Amino acid sequence: MQVPPALACIQPKGEYQVENERIVSIAKDGTIIPKSVGKTVVQFQSEGIVSSKEIEIVDYLSDRVPVSIQVNSKDALLDALRVYADLPLKKVDSHHFCNRFILPIDTGLGFRLYLDDGKGEVDDYGAPIHHRIMITHPLHKKFTVKRWL
């Protein structure tokens, strides 16, 4: 299949410079070739325009990250043992629930907040509220629930 010219990638013509060539080298097509762990600055110059970016080469990057979820309830939840964001959150007190999870990076999590008795978070009109978070780095998310139904 042939790619239409408007959709083809255009390789910018210019010159790359690396501050510390012991860390990385840059191929003519812009491919970064890691050599050792560390930080350096890569600069690209084209048609009188100069751009630079610090990059870091790491030895290992985990495919999982810590994600903590905290729910604060406006109303006291005296009888609730847990709140769920599809994942169980532990009761801290009658207004606060939280938990910490180790989840895969570069994924999304869609969920509703609900109680162990089946009541869920709703908006002012009684419609269920749905949440979605993208897990791209370690994350701490706080939610405040005004109404359960």
C-alpha positions in Angstrom: 0.0 0.0 0.0 1.3 3.4 -0.9 1.2 6.2 1.6 -0.3 9.4 0.3 2.3 12.3 0.2 0.3 14.3 2.7 0.5 11.5 5.3 4.1 10.5 4.7 6.6 11.3 7.5 9.0 14.1 6.6 12.5 13.7 7.9 13.8 17.2 8.9 17.2 18.0 7.4 19.6 19.3 10.0 22.4 18.5 12.3 22.3 16.8 15.7 24.9 17.5 18.4 25.3 15.6 21.7 26.8 17.2 24.7 28.2 14.0 26.1 28.8 11.4 23.4 29.7 8.8 26.0 26.0 8.7 26.9 24.4 8.6 23.5 25.0 9.0 19.8 22.4 10.2 17.2 22.1 8.5 13.8 21.5 10.8 10.8 17.8 9.8 10.8 17.5 11.0 14.4 17.6 7.5 16.1 19.0 7.7 19.6 21.6 5.1 20.3 22.2 4.6 24.0 25.8 3.9 25.1 25.7 4.2 28.9 23.5 5.3 31.8 23.5 9.1 32.4 22.1 12.4 31.3 23.1 14.6 28.4 21.7 17.3 26.2 20.9 16.7 22.5 20.6 19.7 20.2 19.1 19.8 16.7 19.7 22.7 14.3 17.9 23.2 11.0 17.5 26.2 8.8 18.7 28.6 11.6 16.4 27.1 14.2 18.0 25.4 17.2 16.2 23.2 19.7 17.7 21.2 22.6 16.4 18.6 25.0 18.0 16.9 28.0 17.6 13.2 27.8 18.4 10.5 30.4 19.4 6.9 29.7 18.4 4.6 32.5 19.5 1.1 33.2 16.1 -0.3 33.9 12.5 1.0 33.6 9.8 -1.0 35.4 6.7 -2.0 33.4 4.6 -1.3 36.6 4.1 1.8 38.7 2.5 2.6 42.1 -1.0 4.1 41.9 -2.8 5.3 44.9 -6.5 6.1 45.0 -8.1 8.1 47.7 -11.9 8.8 48.1 -13.3 11.4 50.4 -17.1 11.2 51.0 -19.0 14.3 51.9 -21.4 12.2 53.9 -20.2 10.0 56.7 -20.3 6.3 55.6 -20.7 4.7 59.0 -21.8 1.3 57.8 -19.4 1.0 54.8 -16.4 -1.3 55.2 -15.0 -0.5 51.7 -15.4 1.8 48.8 -14.6 0.3 45.4 -13.0 1.9 42.3 -13.4 -1.6 40.8 -10.4 -2.1 43.1 -11.1 -2.2 46.9 -10.3 0.8 48.9 -9.7 0.4 52.7 -11.6 2.5 55.3 -9.5 5.1 57.1 -12.5 6.6 58.8 -16.2 7.2 57.9 -15.2 9.9 55.3 -12.0 8.6 53.9 -11.0 5.4 52.0 -7.8 4.7 50.2 -5.4 2.0 48.8 -2.2 1.7 46.9 -1.7 -0.7 43.9 1.1 -1.7 41.6 -0.4 -1.5 38.1 0.9 -1.9 34.5 2.3 1.3 33.0 0.7 2.7 29.8 -2.8 1.4 30.6 -6.1 3.0 31.4 -8.5 2.2 34.2 -12.2 3.0 33.8 -14.4 2.7 36.9 -17.3 3.9 39.0 -17.0 4.5 42.7 -19.4 2.4 44.7 -20.0 1.1 48.2 -20.1 -2.5 49.4 -23.9 -2.2 49.7 -24.2 -1.4 46.0 -24.8 2.3 46.1 -22.7 4.3 43.6 -21.5 7.8 43.1 -24.0 10.0 41.2 -24.2 13.6 40.0 -26.8 16.2 41.1 -29.4 14.6 38.7 -28.9 11.0 40.0 -26.8 9.9 36.9 -23.9 7.6 37.6 -20.4 9.2 37.4 -17.7 7.3 35.5 -14.0 8.0 36.0 -11.1 7.1 33.8 -7.4 7.5 34.6 -4.4 6.9 32.4 -1.4 5.2 34.1 1.7 6.6 32.5 3.7 7.3 35.6 3.4 6.9 39.4 0.1 8.4 40.3 -2.0 9.6 43.3 -5.6 10.3 42.5 -8.1 11.9 44.9 -11.9 11.8 44.4 -14.5 13.6 46.4 -18.0 12.1 46.4 -20.9 14.5 47.1 -23.7 12.0 46.7 -24.3 8.2 46.8 -27.4 6.5 45.4 
